[in-house]
């Protein structure tokens, strides 16, 4: 019996030893796997290797994005690097997102780039005017995307031969356009932040002006062609006054169909606005001065109470990017406060 018992004991000891060694092996493998999946040691080793290596890390490309526009839709497989804009308001949109266009048309009213943009545009090529873009200049840039408006329909096919072209509605709400540029430039969060920031800004100013402006009306006018152009409540700049800031338009300015109407100087008393935002530029200086020297003008309540505010025409009705729009709100605040 003793030899059998000894043999059985020896076999049991051998089995236990095998199990113990197997457990140690599994534990070792588990520790090895945990180190590989960790967030402390492994990334440090990777950083050290990349620091000591001369290899260039390729940037991560944004996923393809499809943009809806007036000619249908376009899918961008990568972020465009050279974008030509055929309306200065789109340069504003891009600059607000921290990207400089590769080329831009100039603003006819200012005979060049908008002064409010300062040196943000740098020395980019200027490509004629909004009405007459310089196609040869666009070709020379070799853009990978062109942004145009419906006013460029007659040259749309020519633009397509140069580069993929997105056609946007010129009077489309600047916030909608900004979100599209956020898609194009792979900066959707930055675009949304600008929209949200504007919303908060006008909300704060609206609260400030509610009691102060109660019962008072505000009008936006521009002397032109021996008449006065009244921007109505449906005009996109007027909507900053009336929709965003909740200011009251004179009855004559309430119009849901036409964004502007021409009135004579003699009709100014019928407008009866308590506050006048007067749009001026080089083209209407003489006419404005002529009107201001008349008794009709001088007899207006807004004039007598020093509530006429001269503003730059191009900035107020020509540039509809977030930079310009925010400046307009600032100017409204300065005038009414």
C-alpha positions as CSV (number, residue, x, y, z in Angstrom):
1,X,0.0,0.0,0.0
2,X,2.8,2.4,0.8
3,X,4.2,2.6,-2.7
4,X,0.8,3.3,-4.1
5,X,0.1,6.0,-1.6
6,X,3.5,7.6,-2.3
7,X,2.9,7.5,-6.0
8,X,-0.6,9.1,-5.6
9,X,0.9,11.8,-3.4
10,X,3.7,12.5,-6.0
11,X,1.1,12.7,-8.8
12,X,-1.0,15.2,-6.8
13,X,2.0,17.3,-6.1
14,X,2.8,17.4,-9.8
15,X,-0.8,18.5,-10.8
16,X,-0.7,21.3,-8.2
17,X,2.6,22.5,-9.6
18,X,1.2,22.6,-13.1
19,X,-1.8,24.5,-12.0
20,X,0.3,27.0,-10.1
21,X,2.6,27.6,-13.0
22,X,-0.4,28.1,-15.3
23,X,-1.9,30.7,-13.0
24,X,1.4,32.6,-12.9
25,X,1.6,32.5,-16.7
26,X,-2.0,33.9,-17.0
27,X,-1.3,36.6,-14.5
28,X,1.9,37.6,-16.4
29,X,-0.1,37.8,-19.7
30,X,-2.9,39.9,-18.1
31,X,-0.4,42.4,-16.6
32,X,1.3,42.7,-20.1
33,X,-2.1,43.3,-21.7
34,X,-3.0,46.0,-19.2
35,X,0.1,48.0,-19.8
36,X,-0.5,48.0,-23.5
37,X,-4.1,49.4,-23.1
38,X,-3.2,51.9,-20.4
39,X,-3.2,55.7,-20.7
40,X,-0.2,56.5,-18.6
41,X,2.9,54.5,-19.6
42,X,2.3,53.7,-23.2
43,X,1.5,57.2,-24.5
44,X,4.7,58.5,-22.8
45,X,6.8,55.9,-24.7
46,X,5.0,56.9,-27.9
47,X,5.7,60.6,-27.3
48,X,9.4,59.9,-26.6
49,X,9.7,58.0,-29.8
50,X,7.9,60.7,-31.9
51,X,10.1,63.3,-30.3
52,X,13.3,61.5,-31.2
53,X,12.0,60.5,-34.7
54,X,12.3,62.7,-37.8
55,X,9.2,61.2,-39.3
56,X,6.4,63.6,-40.2
57,X,3.0,62.8,-38.8
58,X,0.2,63.2,-41.4
59,X,-2.7,65.4,-40.3
60,X,-6.1,63.7,-39.8
61,X,-8.4,64.6,-42.7
62,X,-11.9,65.6,-42.0
63,X,-14.6,63.2,-43.2
64,X,-16.3,64.1,-46.5
65,X,-19.0,66.8,-46.1
66,X,-22.0,67.5,-48.4
67,X,-23.0,71.2,-48.9
68,X,-26.4,72.1,-50.2
69,X,-26.4,75.2,-52.5
70,X,-28.4,76.9,-55.2
71,X,-27.1,74.5,-57.9
72,X,-27.7,71.4,-56.0
73,X,-25.1,69.8,-53.7
74,X,-21.4,69.3,-53.6
75,X,-19.4,66.8,-51.6
76,X,-16.0,67.9,-50.3
77,X,-13.6,65.0,-49.8
78,X,-11.1,67.2,-48.0
79,X,-10.8,70.7,-46.4
80,X,-10.3,73.2,-49.2
81,X,-6.9,75.0,-48.9
82,X,-7.4,77.7,-51.5
83,X,-10.9,79.3,-51.6
84,X,-11.8,82.2,-53.8
85,X,-14.8,84.3,-52.8
86,X,-16.7,86.4,-55.3
87,X,-18.5,88.5,-52.6
88,X,-16.6,90.3,-49.8
89,X,-19.2,89.2,-47.2
90,X,-17.7,85.7,-47.7
91,X,-14.3,86.9,-46.9
92,X,-15.7,88.2,-43.6
93,X,-17.2,84.8,-43.0
94,X,-13.9,83.1,-43.5
95,X,-11.9,85.5,-41.4
96,X,-14.3,85.2,-38.6
97,X,-13.4,81.5,-38.5
98,X,-9.7,82.3,-38.7
99,X,-9.1,81.4,-42.3
100,X,-7.9,83.8,-45.0
101,X,-9.3,83.5,-48.5
102,X,-6.9,82.8,-51.4
103,X,-8.5,85.6,-53.4
104,X,-11.4,88.0,-53.2
105,X,-13.3,90.6,-55.3
106,X,-13.3,94.1,-54.0
107,X,-16.2,96.2,-52.6
108,X,-17.3,98.8,-55.2
109,X,-18.6,101.2,-52.5
110,X,-15.3,101.3,-50.7
111,X,-13.2,101.0,-53.9
112,X,-11.3,98.1,-52.4
113,X,-11.4,95.9,-49.3
114,X,-13.6,96.9,-46.4
115,X,-11.7,99.2,-44.0
116,X,-13.3,97.5,-41.0
117,X,-11.3,94.3,-41.8
118,X,-8.1,96.2,-41.4
119,X,-5.1,94.1,-42.4
120,X,-6.8,90.8,-41.8
121,X,-6.9,90.2,-45.6
122,X,-3.2,90.6,-45.9
123,X,-1.9,90.8,-49.5
124,X,-4.3,88.4,-51.1
125,X,-4.9,88.8,-54.8
126,X,-7.9,91.1,-55.7
127,X,-10.1,89.7,-58.4
128,X,-12.0,92.6,-59.9
129,X,-15.4,93.6,-58.6
130,X,-18.4,91.7,-57.4
131,X,-20.2,92.6,-60.6
132,X,-17.2,91.8,-62.9
133,X,-14.9,89.2,-61.4
134,X,-11.5,88.7,-63.0
135,X,-11.6,85.2,-64.4
136,X,-8.0,85.3,-65.5
137,X,-7.0,86.2,-61.9
138,X,-9.0,83.4,-60.5
139,X,-7.4,80.9,-62.9
140,X,-3.9,82.1,-61.8
141,X,-4.7,81.2,-58.2
142,X,-5.6,77.7,-59.1
143,X,-8.3,77.5,-56.3
144,X,-9.8,74.2,-55.1
145,X,-13.1,75.9,-54.3
146,X,-15.0,79.0,-55.5
147,X,-17.8,80.6,-53.5
148,X,-20.2,82.7,-55.7
149,X,-23.8,84.0,-55.6
150,X,-26.8,83.8,-57.8
151,X,-25.6,87.1,-59.4
152,X,-22.8,85.1,-61.0
153,X,-25.1,82.7,-62.9
154,X,-24.0,84.0,-66.2
155,X,-20.4,82.9,-65.5
156,X,-21.2,79.8,-63.5
157,X,-20.2,77.3,-66.2
158,X,-16.9,79.2,-66.7
159,X,-16.2,79.0,-62.9
160,X,-16.9,75.3,-62.9
161,X,-14.1,74.9,-65.5
162,X,-11.7,76.5,-63.0
163,X,-12.7,74.7,-59.8
164,X,-15.7,73.3,-57.9
165,X,-18.1,76.2,-57.3
166,X,-20.7,76.7,-54.5
167,X,-23.4,79.2,-55.3
168,X,-25.1,80.8,-52.3
169,X,-28.0,83.2,-52.1
170,X,-26.6,86.6,-51.6
171,X,-29.3,87.7,-49.2
172,X,-29.3,84.5,-47.2
173,X,-29.1,85.0,-43.4
174,X,-25.5,85.4,-42.4
175,X,-25.9,82.9,-39.6
176,X,-27.0,80.2,-42.0
177,X,-24.1,81.0,-44.3
178,X,-21.6,81.0,-41.4
179,X,-22.7,77.5,-40.4
180,X,-22.1,76.4,-44.0
181,X,-18.6,77.8,-43.9
182,X,-18.1,75.9,-40.7
183,X,-18.8,72.8,-42.6
184,X,-16.6,73.7,-45.5
185,X,-13.7,74.6,-43.3
186,X,-14.2,71.8,-40.8
187,X,-14.9,74.4,-38.0
188,X,-18.6,73.6,-37.1
189,X,-18.1,74.2,-33.4
190,X,-16.4,77.5,-34.0
191,X,-19.2,78.6,-36.3
192,X,-21.9,77.6,-33.9
193,X,-20.1,79.5,-31.1
194,X,-20.1,82.7,-33.1
195,X,-23.8,82.3,-33.8
196,X,-24.5,81.7,-30.1
197,X,-22.3,84.6,-29.1
198,X,-24.3,87.0,-31.4
199,X,-27.5,85.7,-30.0
200,X,-26.4,86.4,-26.4
201,X,-25.0,89.8,-27.4
202,X,-28.3,91.1,-29.0
203,X,-30.3,89.6,-26.2
204,X,-28.3,91.6,-23.7
205,X,-28.6,94.8,-25.7
206,X,-32.3,94.3,-26.2
207,X,-32.7,94.1,-22.5
208,X,-30.8,97.3,-22.0
209,X,-32.9,99.2,-24.6
210,X,-36.4,97.9,-23.8
211,X,-37.4,100.5,-21.2
212,X,-35.3,103.3,-22.7
213,X,-36.7,103.0,-26.2
214,X,-40.3,102.2,-25.2
215,X,-42.7,104.1,-27.5
216,X,-39.9,105.4,-29.8
217,X,-39.4,104.4,-33.4
218,X,-36.2,103.9,-35.4
219,X,-35.7,104.1,-39.1
220,X,-32.9,103.3,-41.5
221,X,-32.5,105.7,-44.5
222,X,-30.1,106.4,-47.3
223,X,-30.3,109.6,-49.5
224,X,-30.0,108.5,-53.1
225,X,-31.0,109.6,-56.6
226,X,-32.5,112.8,-55.4
227,X,-34.8,110.8,-53.1
228,X,-34.5,108.9,-49.8
229,X,-34.3,105.2,-49.7
230,X,-36.1,103.8,-46.7
231,X,-35.0,100.3,-45.7
232,X,-38.1,98.5,-44.6
233,X,-38.7,96.0,-41.9
234,X,-38.0,93.1,-44.3
235,X,-34.5,94.5,-45.2
236,X,-31.8,92.3,-43.7
237,X,-30.0,95.1,-41.8
238,X,-33.3,96.5,-40.6
239,X,-34.0,93.1,-39.2
240,X,-31.1,93.6,-36.8
241,X,-33.0,96.7,-35.5
242,X,-36.5,95.3,-35.5
243,X,-36.1,91.5,-35.1
244,X,-32.9,91.0,-33.2
245,X,-33.1,94.1,-30.9
246,X,-36.9,94.5,-30.8
247,X,-36.9,98.1,-31.7
248,X,-40.1,99.6,-33.2
249,X,-40.2,100.7,-36.9
250,X,-42.3,103.6,-38.0
251,X,-45.5,102.5,-39.7
252,X,-44.3,103.6,-43.1
253,X,-41.3,101.2,-42.8
254,X,-43.4,98.1,-42.1
255,X,-43.3,96.1,-45.3
256,X,-43.1,92.3,-45.6
257,X,-42.6,92.2,-49.4
258,X,-40.2,95.0,-50.4
259,X,-36.9,95.4,-48.6
260,X,-36.8,99.1,-49.5
261,X,-38.8,101.9,-50.9
262,X,-38.1,105.4,-52.2
263,X,-39.6,108.4,-50.6
264,X,-39.2,112.1,-51.3
265,X,-37.8,114.6,-48.9
266,X,-41.2,116.1,-48.5
267,X,-42.5,112.7,-47.2
268,X,-40.0,112.7,-44.4
269,X,-42.4,114.3,-41.9
270,X,-44.8,111.4,-42.6
271,X,-42.1,108.9,-41.6
272,X,-42.0,110.6,-38.2
273,X,-39.2,108.5,-36.9
274,X,-37.8,109.3,-33.4
275,X,-34.4,108.0,-34.3
276,X,-32.7,108.0,-37.8
277,X,-29.8,105.9,-38.8
278,X,-28.4,107.8,-41.8
279,X,-26.3,105.8,-44.3
280,X,-23.6,107.8,-46.0
281,X,-20.8,107.2,-48.5
282,X,-18.9,109.0,-51.2
283,X,-21.7,108.7,-53.6
284,X,-24.3,110.6,-51.6
285,X,-22.3,113.2,-49.6
286,X,-23.6,116.1,-51.7
287,X,-27.2,115.0,-51.7
288,X,-27.2,114.4,-48.0
289,X,-25.7,117.8,-47.3
290,X,-28.3,119.3,-49.6
291,X,-31.1,117.6,-47.6
292,X,-29.7,118.6,-44.3
293,X,-29.8,122.3,-45.2
294,X,-33.5,122.3,-45.9
295,X,-36.2,123.4,-43.4
296,X,-38.0,120.1,-43.9
297,X,-34.9,118.2,-42.6
298,X,-34.2,120.6,-39.8
299,X,-37.8,120.4,-38.5
300,X,-37.7,116.6,-37.9
301,X,-37.9,115.5,-34.3
302,X,-35.0,113.2,-34.7
303,X,-32.9,116.1,-36.0
304,X,-33.9,118.6,-33.4
305,X,-33.3,116.1,-30.6
306,X,-29.9,115.1,-32.0
307,X,-31.0,111.6,-32.7
308,X,-29.6,111.2,-36.2
309,X,-26.7,108.7,-36.4
310,X,-24.5,108.7,-39.5
311,X,-23.2,105.3,-40.5
312,X,-21.1,103.9,-43.3
313,X,-23.4,102.6,-46.1
314,X,-21.2,99.7,-47.3
315,X,-20.6,98.3,-43.8
316,X,-24.3,98.5,-43.0
317,X,-25.8,97.1,-46.1
318,X,-23.0,95.6,-48.1
319,X,-21.1,93.3,-45.7
320,X,-23.1,90.5,-44.1
321,X,-20.5,88.5,-42.3
322,X,-20.3,88.1,-38.5
323,X,-17.5,90.7,-38.1
324,X,-19.5,93.4,-39.8
325,X,-22.7,92.4,-38.2
326,X,-21.2,92.6,-34.7
327,X,-19.8,96.0,-35.5
328,X,-23.2,97.2,-36.5
329,X,-24.7,96.0,-33.2
330,X,-21.9,97.9,-31.4
331,X,-22.6,101.0,-33.3
332,X,-26.3,100.8,-32.5
333,X,-25.5,100.4,-28.9
334,X,-23.2,103.4,-28.9
335,X,-25.9,105.5,-30.7
336,X,-28.9,104.6,-28.6
337,X,-27.0,104.5,-25.3
